[in-house]
Amino acid sequence: MTLVEPKSNQLTQLPLSIQEIAAEQQAARQKPGLSTTLDNDSIAIRIILLCSAGAWNIWAGISTPFCYLSHPLVGSAAVKMIASGELWNIFPELIVLFAALGLATVFGIALGDHGALLGG
């Protein structure tokens, strides 16, 4: 067995000071698509999603559980199915479900980009 020695120039590429680290972090923040701050749109989307989930849970508590299930009920049922082993009985159906969801995701992303795969 041979050991690989690190090249000497690999050690000199490490940042040597806090100023260099800060400069690299600032350069990384300025790259497009790597935003670390929340803008107003993303905050609004998060608030809307949170309010929607809360409204769903409130409505699920008022209406019949046949139509609307609350998130805690679904979570507790999932835990019970996993603990009892009932989930393994429907495992073949779950494989088909996840395969269909995967295909739908792939084709949805490809066709959602204005038909990029179709030359659009």
N, C-alpha and C positions, 0 to 999 in steps of 0.2 A: 504494500500500500504506500502510495506517495502522498505527501502532504503538500498542499499548495501554499506557497508563501505569498503574502500580499505584496503587491507592487509598491515601491516606495512612493510613487506619485499618488496613490490612493490616499495615503495619510495626509498629504499636503492639500488635498481637495476639501478637507473638513473645515467648517467655519472656525475661525480662531478667536473671534470676539463677539460680544453681545451686539455690537453695532452691525456686524455682518449678518448675524441671525435676524436682527430686526429688519435689515434691508431685504433679505430673502423673503421674509414673511410679508413685507409690504409689496414686493414684486408679485408674490403669489396671490395676494388679495386683489391686485389690479388686473389679473388675467380675466378675460371674459368667461362667464359661466361658473366662476368659483366664488360667488358672493357668500360671505359669511354673515352678513347683516340681513335683517328682515325688513323688506320694504312694505309699503302700505298695502299692496295687493296681496302679498302672502299672509299678512296679518289678517286682512279681511276674509280671505279664504279660510283660514284656520278658525276664525270666529264663526263664520257661517257653518262650517262642518260641525263645530262643537254645539252650536244652537240646534242644528238639525238632529244630531244624535240625542240631545236632551229632549227635544220635542217628540222624537220617536218614542223614547222611554216613557214620557208622560202620557202620550196617546196610547201606548201599549198597556199602561196601567188602567186606563179608563175603558178601553174597548175589550172585546172578547179575545182571548188568547189564540183563538183559531185563526184570526186574520193577522194580528200584529203581535209578535213576540218581543219582549224587551231583551236588551243585550245580556243582562245578568241571567235570565232564564236560559238563553241559548248557551251561554258559557257553562252554566251548571249542568245542563243536559249533555254537553260535550264531555265534560269531566266524568260524568257518570257512565257514559258510553265507553270511554277509554278505560275506566277502572274496571268495568264489568266484563270487558272483552267483546262487547256487542259490536264494536267498531270493526273488528276483524271479520265479522259475518258479512258485512257489506263492502269489504275491501275491493273486490273486483269492480263493483259499480263506482267506487271512488277513483280507481285507476282510469276508467273511461271518462269520468267527469273531469279529472285533472288533465287528461290528454286533450279533451275537447276545449277546455279553457286555455291550454297552451297554444293549440292551433288557432283559436279565436284571437288570442293576443298577438301572435305572430302576423296573421293576416290583417288584423285590425290596425296594427302599427304600420305595416307595409302599405296598405291601401289608404290609410288615414293621411299618409304623406303625399296626397294628391296622386295616388296610383303610381308610386315610384317604380314598383316592379312591373307595371304594365306600360311603362314608357310615358307616363302622363306628367 
